Amino acid sequence: MSALFNGDTIVANKRIRSRHAPSGPTGHRDGVVGLVVAAGVLVAVALWSYWATIYDLLKEWQRNEDYSAGQLVPLVALIFIWIKRKQFRACSLKPCWWAGVALLLLAQAGRFFGLLFLFESAQRYSLVLTVAGLVLVVAGRQVFRQARWILLFLFLMVPFPGQVHNRISGPLQGMATKGSVFLLEVFVPRVSQRGNVVMLDKNTPMAVAEACSGLRMLTAFIIVAAFIAFMVKRPRWQKAALVLSSIPIAVVCNVVRIFFTALLMLFVSSEVGERFFHDFAGLVMMPVAVMLIFGELWVMDQLVLPDSHQQSGAAKPRGPDIIHAKKSS
C-alpha cells in the first residue's frame, strides 16, 4: 500500500510540475511566431497606407534621371541585412513600445504636414521613419541598434526636395563649366565662357545644361560610397570621410567627362561628343570613382599610425616573467 501511495504521489507531483513548468523552447518558438505574425500585419498595413507614396516614388525614379540610382537603395539595404544576419540573430527580441510609438507618431506628423502643404518629400521621409518605428515596436532596441546605419541608408532613396535640388544643381552646373574651361585652356588655345556655355575655338558652342550639372553622378556616387563605407572595416571617422569625399569626386569626374566631350566635339564631331557624353562616359566614370575611393582608403592606411595601445601590446608578453620573478623571490 505504501508503495502504491508513493507511486501516486510521484505521478501527482509530475503533473503539478508539468503545469507550472516554463514553456521552454516551445514557448520561445511561439513568441517568435507571434512576433513574425505581428510584424507581417504591421508591414501590410504600412504598405497599404503608404501605397500612393511608394507609387509616386517609383515614378520619380523612372522619369528623373538625377535620382534613378535611388531605386537601388532598397535592394542594397536587403544585402546589408543579409550580411549582418548573424548579428541580428544574436539580438534578443524585446519590443520597445514607447520609443517605437513616439517615432511612428513623429512619422505620421511629418506625413500630415506633407499632405497638408503638398510637400511630397515630407511624405517620403515619413515612410523611412515609419520603417524605423516598426523596427522598434516589433524587434526592440537591440535590433534597432544593429540596423541604425541601414535605416539611415534608406534616406538616400528619397530625391532631394525641390528647394534643395535647385540650390545644389545651380552651383554644380557652374563648377562643371568653370572646371572644364580651366582644363580646356591648357590644351585648346581659344576657349571662352559665356555663362554656362563654353565656346570652343570661337565657332563651336557647347552648352553645359542643367542635365550636365552632375547631380545624377553625385547621387549615384554617394550611394556607392555609402555601400563601400558599410562594407569596409574602418573607424567611423574614416567611413564618414569616405562618404563626404564622394561629393568632390563626383564633381571632378563630371568635369573630366565634359572636358573629353569638348575635345571630341572640337576635333571629331558634335554627334560623337554627345554620344560619348551620354553613353560611354557615364559608364566609365563609375569605375573611375570606385578606384578613387579605394585609392583614398589606401592613402588613409599610409597616413594613419597604429594606436599606442597596439604598439605597447608587444610588451605584454613580459607579464609572465614578472610573475615568475615574484614567485622565485
Backbone bond lengths (Angstrom), bond angles and torsions (degrees), N, CA, C in turn:
res aa  C-N    CA-C-N  psi(-1)  N-CA   C-N-CA  omega(-1)  CA-C   N-CA-C  phi
1 M - - - 1.459 - - 1.532 110.94 -
2 S 1.342 116.06 -42.23 1.469 119.30 179.83 1.518 111.19 -63.52
3 A 1.362 115.61 -38.07 1.463 118.91 178.79 1.521 110.58 -65.00
4 L 1.361 114.62 -41.33 1.457 118.85 179.49 1.528 110.43 -65.16
5 F 1.351 116.41 -40.25 1.455 120.45 179.43 1.545 111.29 -65.10
6 N 1.333 114.69 -41.78 1.466 118.77 177.68 1.521 111.89 -62.91
7 G 1.355 116.24 -39.13 1.458 119.41 178.74 1.514 111.80 -63.98
8 D 1.370 115.31 -42.31 1.465 118.21 178.22 1.529 110.87 -64.16
9 T 1.324 116.54 -37.13 1.470 119.79 179.07 1.523 111.48 -64.49
10 I 1.335 117.35 -41.95 1.466 121.90 179.18 1.526 110.68 -62.48
11 V 1.356 115.82 -43.62 1.468 119.98 179.39 1.518 111.01 -63.01
12 A 1.346 116.04 -41.62 1.464 119.88 179.25 1.526 111.58 -64.59
13 N 1.341 115.36 -40.78 1.463 118.34 178.26 1.523 112.31 -63.42
14 K 1.338 115.54 -38.98 1.470 119.26 178.20 1.520 110.94 -63.53
15 R 1.343 116.92 -39.36 1.466 119.66 179.15 1.531 110.96 -65.87
16 I 1.334 115.80 -41.07 1.464 119.16 179.25 1.527 110.59 -64.59
17 R 1.362 116.29 -42.10 1.465 119.62 178.97 1.519 111.82 -64.58
18 S 1.333 115.91 -37.81 1.467 119.22 179.45 1.510 111.73 -67.19
19 R 1.354 116.77 -29.28 1.463 118.67 178.96 1.522 111.59 -74.59
20 H 1.339 116.52 -39.14 1.458 120.59 -174.12 1.521 112.87 -98.66
21 A 1.311 118.42 -0.06 1.473 120.30 -178.92 1.516 109.85 -73.87
22 P 1.323 117.84 150.79 1.466 120.54 177.82 1.517 110.31 -66.12
23 S 1.312 114.87 155.02 1.463 120.17 -174.36 1.522 112.53 -68.74
24 G 1.351 118.71 -26.32 1.460 121.35 176.78 1.512 111.39 72.81
25 P 1.336 116.91 -147.25 1.462 120.50 -176.90 1.514 113.07 -59.25
26 T 1.343 117.09 -34.25 1.461 118.87 -179.19 1.518 111.07 -64.66
27 G 1.336 116.87 -43.20 1.456 119.90 177.99 1.513 112.25 -64.98
28 H 1.331 116.74 -39.47 1.469 120.44 177.04 1.515 110.63 -63.34
29 R 1.350 115.57 -41.20 1.459 119.29 179.39 1.518 110.86 -64.85
30 D 1.323 116.52 -39.54 1.465 119.85 177.80 1.532 111.09 -64.21
31 G 1.344 116.56 -38.12 1.462 119.46 178.00 1.514 112.33 -65.00
32 V 1.352 116.56 -40.60 1.458 120.36 178.05 1.525 110.78 -65.28
33 V 1.328 116.06 -41.96 1.465 119.92 178.25 1.525 110.50 -62.30
34 G 1.331 116.04 -40.35 1.456 119.40 177.83 1.518 112.31 -63.00
35 L 1.350 116.39 -40.86 1.458 119.51 177.76 1.527 111.50 -65.73
36 V 1.328 116.33 -38.93 1.470 119.61 178.76 1.524 110.64 -64.08
37 V 1.336 116.25 -42.97 1.462 119.97 178.81 1.530 110.49 -63.71
38 A 1.339 116.22 -44.25 1.468 119.89 178.71 1.520 111.29 -62.86
39 A 1.344 116.12 -41.09 1.464 119.40 178.14 1.521 111.10 -63.87
40 G 1.336 117.21 -41.63 1.459 120.27 177.93 1.518 112.33 -61.18
41 V 1.321 116.09 -41.91 1.473 119.95 179.38 1.527 110.69 -65.27
42 L 1.345 116.83 -44.57 1.460 119.86 -179.35 1.520 112.02 -65.78
43 V 1.328 117.08 -39.79 1.466 120.01 177.86 1.526 110.86 -65.11
44 A 1.331 116.95 -40.27 1.464 120.30 177.69 1.525 111.35 -62.80
45 V 1.322 116.15 -41.84 1.464 120.04 178.30 1.536 110.73 -65.29
46 A 1.339 116.82 -41.13 1.465 120.15 179.37 1.524 111.13 -65.18
47 L 1.334 117.97 -42.10 1.466 120.90 177.80 1.523 111.07 -62.99
48 W 1.315 116.57 -41.52 1.468 119.72 178.41 1.525 110.98 -64.99
49 S 1.336 116.27 -39.34 1.452 120.03 -177.73 1.530 112.36 -71.98
50 Y 1.340 116.56 -36.57 1.459 120.92 -176.62 1.526 112.82 -101.51
51 W 1.309 118.14 17.43 1.462 119.32 -174.66 1.529 111.35 -61.34
52 A 1.322 118.05 -41.71 1.463 120.72 -179.94 1.533 110.91 -63.56
53 T 1.342 116.79 -40.91 1.469 120.31 178.22 1.524 111.28 -65.56
54 I 1.329 117.02 -41.64 1.465 120.55 179.31 1.525 110.65 -64.90
55 Y 1.333 116.71 -40.11 1.461 120.52 -179.93 1.533 111.06 -65.56
56 D 1.334 117.47 -42.66 1.464 120.45 176.78 1.525 111.25 -64.26
57 L 1.324 117.17 -35.40 1.461 120.67 178.32 1.523 110.93 -67.15
58 L 1.326 117.01 -39.64 1.463 120.51 176.57 1.528 111.21 -62.78
59 K 1.316 116.98 -42.19 1.460 120.39 178.75 1.527 111.12 -66.14
60 E 1.325 116.83 -37.54 1.467 120.35 178.28 1.519 110.94 -62.99
61 W 1.318 117.80 -40.26 1.460 120.89 177.29 1.527 111.90 -63.50
62 Q 1.316 117.22 -34.23 1.453 120.74 -176.85 1.525 113.07 -78.97
63 R 1.326 117.21 -37.28 1.466 119.14 -174.08 1.522 113.82 -94.39
64 N 1.323 118.64 -19.34 1.454 121.94 -178.17 1.524 108.99 -111.14
65 E 1.326 115.86 108.47 1.463 119.99 -176.93 1.530 112.73 -68.40
66 D 1.325 116.67 -23.03 1.462 118.68 179.89 1.522 112.52 -64.36
67 Y 1.324 116.55 -26.06 1.470 120.73 -176.91 1.527 112.22 -122.02
68 S 1.316 116.76 20.95 1.472 119.55 -179.76 1.520 111.72 -66.46
69 A 1.344 117.54 -24.88 1.467 120.25 179.17 1.519 112.10 -69.80
70 G 1.333 118.07 -15.02 1.452 120.65 -179.52 1.516 113.81 -64.09
71 Q 1.344 117.23 -24.93 1.453 119.38 -179.76 1.523 112.39 -70.03
72 L 1.336 117.62 -13.75 1.462 120.96 176.44 1.527 112.31 -83.17
73 V 1.327 117.47 -16.58 1.466 120.56 -174.00 1.529 112.12 -63.24
74 P 1.352 120.93 -48.00 1.476 118.36 178.26 1.521 113.27 -59.91
75 L 1.333 117.02 -37.76 1.465 119.59 178.58 1.519 110.99 -65.64
76 V 1.322 117.28 -43.51 1.467 120.51 178.75 1.528 110.43 -65.08
77 A 1.332 117.49 -35.57 1.464 120.38 177.57 1.523 110.78 -62.65
78 L 1.331 117.33 -39.52 1.467 120.26 176.18 1.530 110.97 -63.98
79 I 1.327 116.67 -36.28 1.472 119.91 176.64 1.529 110.19 -64.75
80 F 1.328 116.81 -40.82 1.461 120.26 177.16 1.534 110.79 -60.83
81 I 1.314 116.70 -42.73 1.467 120.28 179.58 1.521 110.56 -62.32
82 W 1.329 117.07 -40.60 1.464 120.76 178.76 1.532 111.02 -65.39
83 I 1.324 116.80 -37.83 1.462 120.33 -179.90 1.534 110.65 -66.37
84 K 1.329 116.96 -36.93 1.467 121.52 -177.68 1.524 112.39 -97.61
85 R 1.310 117.56 23.05 1.468 120.18 -175.77 1.524 111.79 -62.83
86 K 1.334 119.03 -34.38 1.457 120.80 179.22 1.527 111.37 -66.18
87 Q 1.343 116.23 -39.96 1.463 119.17 177.80 1.523 111.24 -65.95
88 F 1.335 116.81 -36.52 1.460 119.53 178.67 1.537 111.14 -68.59
89 R 1.320 117.26 -37.44 1.463 120.03 178.87 1.519 111.86 -65.41
90 A 1.329 116.66 -31.13 1.470 119.93 -179.50 1.523 112.71 -76.87
91 C 1.312 118.16 -11.62 1.465 121.21 -178.82 1.529 110.39 -80.36
92 S 1.315 115.47 144.16 1.465 120.28 175.08 1.524 109.25 -85.67
93 L 1.329 115.80 139.65 1.464 121.46 -177.50 1.530 108.58 -90.91
94 K 1.319 115.51 99.26 1.461 122.04 178.26 1.516 107.77 -131.41
95 P 1.327 117.90 98.71 1.468 120.76 -177.20 1.524 112.08 -54.73
96 C 1.319 115.86 135.27 1.455 123.09 177.34 1.528 107.36 -106.08
97 W 1.325 115.07 92.89 1.459 119.62 -171.35 1.520 112.28 -69.53
98 W 1.325 117.54 -47.52 1.466 119.48 -171.98 1.524 111.76 -63.78
99 A 1.337 117.27 -45.36 1.469 119.72 179.85 1.527 111.17 -70.66
100 G 1.337 116.47 -39.98 1.455 119.16 179.98 1.512 112.43 -65.03
101 V 1.329 116.85 -44.26 1.469 120.28 179.26 1.528 110.35 -65.88
102 A 1.334 117.76 -38.48 1.459 120.45 177.97 1.529 111.34 -62.80
103 L 1.345 116.56 -41.56 1.460 120.09 178.52 1.531 111.33 -68.42
104 L 1.310 117.07 -36.49 1.466 120.19 176.86 1.525 111.16 -66.50
105 L 1.321 116.83 -39.42 1.468 119.71 177.43 1.527 110.76 -65.54
106 L 1.339 116.59 -38.84 1.466 119.71 176.66 1.526 110.87 -63.50
107 A 1.345 116.34 -41.39 1.465 120.23 178.40 1.521 111.23 -62.94
108 Q 1.320 116.94 -41.77 1.462 119.85 -179.72 1.524 111.59 -70.35
109 A 1.328 117.11 -31.91 1.461 119.57 175.20 1.525 110.77 -65.16
110 G 1.341 116.22 -42.31 1.455 119.39 175.67 1.511 112.76 -64.65
111 R 1.321 116.29 -36.76 1.455 119.80 177.58 1.518 111.44 -66.68
112 F 1.326 117.07 -41.49 1.459 120.96 178.32 1.529 110.32 -63.64
113 F 1.335 116.38 -38.93 1.462 120.30 176.48 1.531 110.76 -61.64
114 G 1.341 116.55 -42.70 1.457 119.34 178.52 1.515 112.97 -65.74
115 L 1.327 117.05 -39.42 1.458 120.10 178.03 1.524 111.87 -68.28
116 L 1.330 116.38 -36.53 1.456 120.28 -176.18 1.521 111.70 -72.83
117 F 1.345 116.62 -40.23 1.457 120.53 -176.37 1.530 112.64 -106.64
118 L 1.339 117.39 13.92 1.473 122.74 177.67 1.536 110.68 55.88
119 F 1.320 115.42 46.93 1.468 122.50 -179.47 1.525 107.59 -109.74
120 E 1.334 116.16 95.56 1.463 120.74 -173.78 1.522 112.55 -63.73
121 S 1.320 116.75 -35.20 1.464 119.06 -177.14 1.521 111.27 -62.49
122 A 1.331 118.03 -36.10 1.464 120.64 178.63 1.517 110.51 -63.90
123 Q 1.331 117.56 -38.98 1.457 120.42 177.74 1.527 110.91 -66.40
124 R 1.320 117.04 -38.19 1.464 120.22 -179.56 1.525 111.55 -70.71
125 Y 1.326 117.03 -40.65 1.460 119.16 176.67 1.529 111.40 -66.69
126 S 1.318 116.60 -33.31 1.466 119.27 177.62 1.525 111.51 -64.87
127 L 1.337 117.11 -27.67 1.471 120.46 175.68 1.528 110.82 -61.90
128 V 1.335 116.75 -43.83 1.469 120.64 178.85 1.523 110.56 -67.05
129 L 1.332 117.29 -40.72 1.464 120.32 177.55 1.524 111.34 -64.34
130 T 1.326 117.01 -34.45 1.461 120.18 177.09 1.520 111.09 -65.18
131 V 1.330 116.86 -41.05 1.469 120.53 176.78 1.523 110.38 -60.88
132 A 1.343 117.16 -42.86 1.464 120.60 178.49 1.522 111.38 -64.41
133 G 1.332 116.80 -40.74 1.461 119.53 177.83 1.510 112.73 -64.95
134 L 1.332 117.40 -37.76 1.465 120.30 177.98 1.526 111.47 -65.55
135 V 1.325 116.69 -35.60 1.469 119.72 177.21 1.526 110.08 -62.18
136 L 1.331 117.21 -41.74 1.461 120.26 179.12 1.526 111.32 -68.07
137 V 1.314 117.34 -42.87 1.462 120.71 -176.90 1.522 111.21 -66.89
138 V 1.319 117.24 -40.92 1.471 121.17 -173.96 1.527 111.70 -86.60
139 A 1.354 117.40 -48.90 1.459 120.67 -170.31 1.521 113.80 -101.94
140 G 1.309 118.44 -33.72 1.455 119.62 178.43 1.516 113.46 107.09
141 R 1.343 114.17 -175.34 1.461 120.56 -172.12 1.521 113.47 -72.76
142 Q 1.327 117.97 -34.67 1.462 118.74 -178.63 1.526 111.71 -64.64
143 V 1.325 116.08 -44.98 1.465 119.53 177.11 1.526 110.25 -65.55
144 F 1.325 116.46 -40.26 1.469 119.99 178.94 1.526 110.61 -61.65
145 R 1.337 116.97 -39.53 1.458 120.73 179.55 1.527 110.66 -64.25
146 Q 1.310 117.58 -38.90 1.457 120.79 178.20 1.532 111.78 -71.15
147 A 1.326 116.41 -29.14 1.472 120.37 -174.90 1.520 113.47 -100.47
148 R 1.327 118.41 7.03 1.467 119.79 -172.20 1.533 111.77 -64.15
149 W 1.334 117.75 -38.54 1.464 119.06 -179.96 1.519 110.96 -72.61
150 I 1.307 117.31 -32.05 1.469 119.94 176.22 1.525 109.91 -67.58
151 L 1.320 117.31 -39.10 1.456 120.90 177.77 1.525 111.10 -66.09
152 L 1.323 117.56 -39.44 1.464 120.17 175.07 1.522 111.22 -64.75
153 F 1.322 116.55 -35.83 1.466 120.77 179.10 1.527 111.13 -63.08
154 L 1.329 117.62 -30.77 1.464 121.15 -179.52 1.525 112.48 -63.80
155 F 1.323 118.48 -23.73 1.462 120.31 178.03 1.526 111.77 -64.57
156 L 1.335 117.91 -21.79 1.464 120.77 179.88 1.522 112.69 -70.28
157 M 1.319 117.86 -15.02 1.467 119.25 179.30 1.522 111.80 -79.75
158 V 1.324 118.32 -12.63 1.457 122.29 -177.99 1.529 108.82 -89.81
159 P 1.324 119.14 125.75 1.481 120.65 175.67 1.518 111.69 -61.24
160 F 1.314 115.02 154.25 1.459 119.92 178.64 1.528 110.02 -63.14
161 P 1.328 117.22 145.67 1.471 118.78 172.34 1.528 111.31 -58.98
162 G 1.331 116.20 160.04 1.464 120.48 -174.11 1.519 113.22 -57.93
163 Q 1.331 117.69 -44.01 1.459 120.13 -179.27 1.526 111.44 -66.03
164 V 1.323 116.40 -40.68 1.465 120.02 178.06 1.523 109.92 -65.66
165 H 1.321 116.98 -40.98 1.472 121.08 178.20 1.529 110.87 -58.98
166 N 1.321 117.08 -45.39 1.466 120.24 -178.27 1.521 111.82 -67.72
167 R 1.323 117.01 -36.76 1.463 119.53 -179.60 1.521 112.20 -73.29
168 I 1.329 117.58 -24.57 1.461 120.71 179.76 1.518 110.89 -88.89
169 S 1.325 116.50 -41.60 1.459 120.73 -173.98 1.522 111.97 -63.58
170 G 1.350 117.83 -42.05 1.465 120.62 -178.84 1.521 113.12 -62.03
171 P 1.347 119.16 -53.65 1.466 118.96 177.34 1.529 113.74 -61.08
172 L 1.324 117.57 -36.38 1.463 119.24 177.07 1.520 111.08 -63.25
173 Q 1.321 116.40 -40.03 1.459 120.75 178.48 1.526 110.68 -63.91
174 G 1.335 116.52 -42.46 1.460 119.64 178.28 1.519 112.81 -65.71
175 M 1.336 117.54 -42.40 1.467 120.56 178.55 1.520 111.44 -65.26
176 A 1.333 117.27 -37.22 1.461 119.85 177.90 1.519 111.19 -64.55
177 T 1.339 116.98 -40.10 1.467 120.36 179.57 1.524 110.95 -67.71
178 K 1.332 117.72 -49.43 1.460 120.85 -177.89 1.523 111.82 -65.48
179 G 1.337 116.50 -39.62 1.462 119.04 179.31 1.514 112.87 -65.88
180 S 1.328 116.84 -41.31 1.467 119.56 179.02 1.522 111.52 -67.54
181 V 1.339 117.21 -37.60 1.465 119.99 177.39 1.525 110.27 -65.43
182 F 1.326 117.34 -39.26 1.473 120.84 178.67 1.524 110.75 -59.78
183 L 1.339 117.20 -44.05 1.466 119.84 179.20 1.522 111.86 -70.46
184 L 1.324 116.84 -38.42 1.458 119.74 -177.55 1.523 111.71 -67.71
185 E 1.324 117.44 -31.57 1.459 119.65 179.57 1.521 112.33 -64.33
186 V 1.315 117.24 -21.37 1.464 120.68 178.37 1.528 111.09 -75.23
187 F 1.337 117.14 -33.10 1.468 120.83 -173.30 1.535 112.89 -110.19
188 V 1.306 117.36 -27.05 1.464 120.54 -178.01 1.526 108.03 -111.94
189 P 1.327 117.76 126.51 1.469 119.09 -173.66 1.521 114.14 -67.80
190 R 1.315 118.05 -38.56 1.456 119.90 -174.77 1.530 110.52 -117.30
191 V 1.304 114.33 98.03 1.472 121.67 178.89 1.524 107.48 -135.07
192 S 1.312 115.88 136.36 1.456 120.79 177.85 1.524 109.68 -138.45
193 Q 1.305 115.07 160.49 1.466 121.44 -179.31 1.520 109.69 -121.62
194 R 1.319 114.60 132.01 1.463 121.78 176.49 1.535 108.00 -128.15
195 G 1.311 114.82 90.58 1.459 118.44 -174.98 1.522 110.26 70.08
196 N 1.309 116.23 -120.40 1.459 121.74 175.67 1.522 111.69 -104.23
197 V 1.326 117.03 24.65 1.462 122.89 177.35 1.524 108.38 -115.93
198 V 1.315 116.54 128.68 1.456 123.10 178.65 1.520 107.71 -102.54
199 M 1.327 116.34 122.70 1.465 121.95 178.17 1.520 108.75 -94.12
200 L 1.319 115.61 116.26 1.457 122.15 -179.08 1.517 109.02 -97.81
201 D 1.328 116.36 116.21 1.462 122.16 178.51 1.530 111.57 59.01
202 K 1.328 116.68 26.67 1.466 124.78 176.94 1.529 114.01 62.37
203 N 1.316 117.98 4.56 1.465 120.53 -178.39 1.522 113.19 -126.91
204 T 1.311 117.35 -20.83 1.468 121.47 -175.47 1.517 109.41 -114.82
205 P 1.334 117.86 103.26 1.467 119.23 177.96 1.529 110.79 -83.34
206 M 1.305 115.62 140.85 1.463 122.26 175.71 1.519 107.73 -129.56
207 A 1.314 115.94 110.51 1.461 120.92 -177.78 1.523 109.69 -87.16
208 V 1.323 115.44 127.32 1.462 121.69 173.81 1.525 106.23 -91.95
209 A 1.324 115.53 88.77 1.466 121.04 -174.75 1.526 110.36 -74.48
210 E 1.330 115.53 175.92 1.460 120.47 178.94 1.521 111.25 -62.69
211 A 1.351 116.42 -32.65 1.464 119.91 177.81 1.523 111.88 -66.96
212 C 1.358 116.36 -19.67 1.464 120.68 179.15 1.520 112.33 -95.59
213 S 1.325 117.55 8.88 1.464 120.63 -176.68 1.518 112.46 -67.15
214 G 1.323 117.33 -22.73 1.459 120.83 -179.84 1.503 113.84 94.99
215 L 1.355 117.10 11.44 1.462 119.22 179.49 1.521 111.39 -65.56
216 R 1.326 116.32 -37.59 1.464 119.50 177.17 1.524 110.65 -62.77
217 M 1.320 116.38 -42.76 1.455 120.35 177.71 1.514 111.13 -65.73
218 L 1.341 116.68 -35.79 1.459 120.56 -179.77 1.520 111.29 -64.72
219 T 1.330 117.77 -48.05 1.464 120.33 -179.44 1.526 111.24 -64.01
220 A 1.327 116.78 -39.11 1.464 119.61 179.32 1.525 111.50 -67.27
221 F 1.336 117.15 -40.68 1.462 120.13 -178.27 1.525 111.32 -69.53
222 I 1.331 117.66 -34.66 1.470 119.59 177.42 1.524 110.19 -63.57
223 I 1.335 116.96 -41.61 1.471 120.48 178.81 1.526 110.60 -64.74
224 V 1.329 116.90 -43.05 1.475 120.24 179.18 1.526 110.69 -65.08
225 A 1.335 117.08 -42.95 1.468 120.16 179.23 1.528 111.18 -64.40
226 A 1.334 117.31 -38.96 1.468 119.90 177.20 1.523 111.07 -64.94
227 F 1.318 116.91 -37.46 1.467 120.44 177.49 1.529 111.03 -64.18
228 I 1.324 116.58 -45.63 1.473 120.08 179.71 1.525 110.55 -65.98
229 A 1.343 116.74 -40.08 1.465 119.95 179.24 1.523 111.45 -63.51
230 F 1.314 117.32 -34.13 1.468 120.51 178.36 1.532 110.67 -71.27
231 M 1.316 117.44 -34.44 1.462 120.80 -174.18 1.525 112.93 -79.75
232 V 1.327 117.61 -35.40 1.463 119.64 -175.84 1.520 110.32 -80.09
233 K 1.303 116.23 151.75 1.456 122.91 177.33 1.520 108.51 -96.84
234 R 1.302 115.44 93.39 1.464 122.48 -178.80 1.523 109.97 -137.86
235 P 1.332 117.28 163.34 1.467 119.22 173.75 1.534 110.98 -61.33
236 R 1.312 114.90 160.09 1.463 119.07 -175.83 1.519 112.22 -63.43
237 W 1.337 117.26 -36.39 1.458 118.84 -177.86 1.523 110.64 -67.11
238 Q 1.344 117.65 -33.09 1.457 119.53 176.41 1.524 111.22 -69.63
239 K 1.335 116.92 -38.53 1.460 119.36 176.99 1.526 111.13 -64.79
240 A 1.340 116.64 -41.27 1.458 119.60 177.67 1.526 111.19 -64.29
241 A 1.339 116.37 -41.05 1.464 119.71 177.67 1.524 111.17 -64.34
242 L 1.317 116.23 -34.65 1.465 120.50 179.22 1.520 111.28 -64.90
243 V 1.331 116.01 -43.57 1.470 119.41 179.85 1.525 110.57 -68.47
244 L 1.334 117.26 -42.57 1.457 119.86 -179.31 1.527 112.20 -67.05
245 S 1.325 116.68 -32.04 1.467 119.67 -179.66 1.523 112.42 -69.56
246 S 1.339 117.84 -14.79 1.463 119.77 178.14 1.525 111.46 -64.64
247 I 1.339 117.94 -23.64 1.471 121.02 -179.93 1.525 110.67 -68.91
248 P 1.351 120.18 -55.42 1.481 117.99 177.05 1.518 112.88 -65.16
249 I 1.333 118.01 -30.71 1.466 119.70 177.43 1.522 110.31 -63.46
250 A 1.337 116.87 -41.68 1.462 120.41 178.55 1.527 110.93 -64.20
251 V 1.335 116.87 -40.35 1.464 120.09 179.51 1.525 110.63 -64.73
252 V 1.323 117.34 -44.95 1.464 121.27 -179.27 1.535 110.70 -64.19
253 C 1.317 117.02 -43.53 1.462 119.83 179.89 1.525 111.52 -64.17
254 N 1.313 117.32 -37.15 1.467 119.82 178.32 1.523 110.99 -68.53
255 V 1.334 117.60 -38.76 1.464 120.67 176.63 1.529 110.87 -62.65
256 V 1.323 116.68 -43.06 1.467 120.33 178.28 1.523 110.84 -63.60
257 R 1.321 116.64 -39.07 1.459 119.92 178.93 1.530 111.28 -63.78
258 I 1.320 117.42 -43.96 1.466 120.66 178.22 1.526 110.69 -66.27
259 F 1.322 117.61 -35.71 1.465 121.87 179.00 1.524 111.36 -61.70
260 F 1.332 117.30 -49.79 1.464 119.79 179.52 1.526 111.43 -67.88
261 T 1.314 117.57 -32.43 1.459 120.48 176.09 1.529 110.49 -63.57
262 A 1.323 116.98 -42.65 1.455 120.68 178.49 1.528 111.85 -63.83
263 L 1.330 117.51 -40.02 1.454 119.91 177.76 1.524 111.40 -63.09
264 L 1.327 117.22 -41.57 1.461 119.89 178.46 1.532 111.05 -66.85
265 M 1.319 117.84 -39.68 1.462 120.07 178.20 1.518 111.30 -65.83
266 L 1.316 117.24 -31.98 1.453 120.79 -177.01 1.523 112.66 -81.52
267 F 1.328 117.30 -41.27 1.455 120.37 -173.24 1.528 113.71 -104.04
268 V 1.329 118.45 -13.56 1.471 120.18 178.93 1.535 108.40 -117.23
269 S 1.321 117.07 -85.34 1.469 121.35 177.76 1.520 108.98 -163.65
270 S 1.320 114.67 161.29 1.464 119.80 179.22 1.521 111.66 -67.11
271 E 1.319 117.54 -36.31 1.460 120.65 -179.93 1.518 111.25 -64.42
272 V 1.324 116.99 -42.61 1.465 120.22 178.92 1.525 110.29 -64.90
273 G 1.330 116.98 -39.81 1.452 119.95 179.24 1.517 112.60 -64.43
274 E 1.330 117.13 -43.77 1.460 120.01 178.54 1.523 111.51 -65.58
275 R 1.332 116.58 -39.60 1.466 119.48 178.21 1.523 110.59 -64.73
276 F 1.319 117.25 -39.40 1.469 120.79 177.94 1.521 110.91 -63.58
277 F 1.358 116.39 -42.62 1.462 120.48 -176.06 1.523 111.32 -64.90
278 H 1.313 117.51 -43.05 1.467 120.53 -172.66 1.535 112.99 -88.65
279 D 1.317 118.30 -25.41 1.468 120.05 -174.40 1.522 112.03 -108.40
280 F 1.314 116.78 -70.31 1.460 121.23 -170.40 1.520 112.36 -70.95
281 A 1.335 116.83 -45.18 1.467 119.85 -174.84 1.521 111.69 -65.13
282 G 1.334 117.19 -35.80 1.451 119.25 179.06 1.516 113.27 -63.24
283 L 1.342 116.62 -32.16 1.460 120.74 178.25 1.523 111.97 -79.33
284 V 1.324 116.78 -31.84 1.460 120.06 -176.06 1.526 111.47 -77.66
285 M 1.335 117.10 -34.59 1.460 120.19 -173.84 1.529 113.00 -64.92
286 M 1.324 117.36 -32.10 1.461 119.11 -179.42 1.532 112.19 -65.52
287 P 1.341 120.87 -48.52 1.474 119.02 174.27 1.520 112.72 -60.65
288 V 1.336 117.05 -35.20 1.467 119.62 177.61 1.529 110.76 -63.31
289 A 1.331 115.90 -42.33 1.466 119.67 178.81 1.526 111.14 -64.19
290 V 1.319 117.34 -40.55 1.465 120.44 178.71 1.528 110.65 -63.99
291 M 1.326 116.66 -40.18 1.466 119.70 176.94 1.526 111.27 -63.59
292 L 1.328 116.73 -38.39 1.459 119.46 178.20 1.530 111.23 -66.26
293 I 1.319 116.89 -37.20 1.468 119.97 179.30 1.526 110.48 -66.52
294 F 1.329 117.13 -43.51 1.464 119.13 177.48 1.532 111.25 -68.61
295 G 1.340 116.71 -31.44 1.456 118.78 173.02 1.518 111.91 -64.66
296 E 1.321 116.58 -35.46 1.457 120.64 175.61 1.523 111.10 -65.23
297 L 1.331 117.30 -39.07 1.463 119.88 176.09 1.524 110.93 -62.70
298 W 1.322 116.87 -38.87 1.464 120.32 178.18 1.523 111.10 -64.71
299 V 1.325 116.74 -41.09 1.465 120.48 178.17 1.530 110.49 -63.43
300 M 1.321 116.59 -39.45 1.466 119.73 177.20 1.524 111.19 -61.78
301 D 1.327 116.71 -38.77 1.466 119.77 177.59 1.523 111.84 -63.27
302 Q 1.330 116.47 -34.34 1.462 119.80 -178.35 1.521 112.25 -78.36
303 L 1.315 117.11 -29.45 1.463 120.50 -175.52 1.513 113.53 -89.33
304 V 1.338 117.29 -33.56 1.459 121.39 -174.94 1.514 109.45 -83.03
305 L 1.335 116.73 125.75 1.458 121.76 177.69 1.519 109.68 -86.83
306 P 1.346 118.07 152.68 1.466 119.68 176.72 1.514 111.64 -63.52
307 D 1.323 116.58 154.42 1.463 122.09 -179.04 1.519 110.72 -65.13
308 S 1.312 115.00 155.51 1.466 120.22 -178.10 1.518 112.07 -66.44
309 H 1.366 115.90 -34.40 1.461 117.76 -179.75 1.519 111.57 -70.75
310 Q 1.369 116.49 -25.33 1.463 118.71 175.30 1.519 110.73 -72.45
311 Q 1.372 115.97 -36.81 1.456 118.51 178.38 1.526 111.47 -68.82
312 S 1.337 116.08 -38.00 1.463 119.08 179.69 1.512 112.19 -76.42
313 G 1.346 116.71 -7.86 1.458 119.36 179.91 1.516 112.07 -66.58
314 A 1.358 116.47 -21.29 1.458 118.55 179.81 1.518 111.65 -70.83
315 A 1.337 116.88 -19.32 1.463 119.47 -179.80 1.514 113.19 -87.13
316 K 1.339 117.16 -6.26 1.459 119.72 -178.07 1.526 114.16 -65.59
317 P 1.340 121.70 -31.18 1.467 119.88 179.23 1.518 114.51 -60.81
318 R 1.360 118.02 -13.07 1.462 119.06 179.44 1.518 111.11 -77.00
319 G 1.349 118.11 -6.04 1.459 121.16 179.48 1.524 113.00 -56.86
320 P 1.326 120.03 -50.01 1.471 121.01 179.38 1.514 113.51 -59.93
321 D 1.381 117.23 -31.37 1.465 118.63 177.97 1.526 110.85 -65.16
322 I 1.353 115.32 -38.35 1.462 118.15 179.46 1.520 110.81 -67.14
323 I 1.336 116.45 -41.38 1.476 119.87 177.81 1.521 110.54 -62.85
324 H 1.335 116.71 -40.97 1.461 119.67 -179.29 1.518 110.70 -65.75
325 A 1.343 116.50 -36.13 1.461 119.03 179.52 1.521 110.41 -66.78
326 K 1.332 116.58 -38.14 1.470 118.09 177.72 1.522 111.35 -65.70
327 K 1.322 117.61 -36.45 1.445 120.07 179.88 1.530 110.61 -67.96
328 S 1.334 115.35 -41.43 1.461 117.50 -178.34 1.513 111.89 -68.12
329 S 1.351 116.60 -30.30 1.469 117.98 177.83 1.514 112.54 -75.42
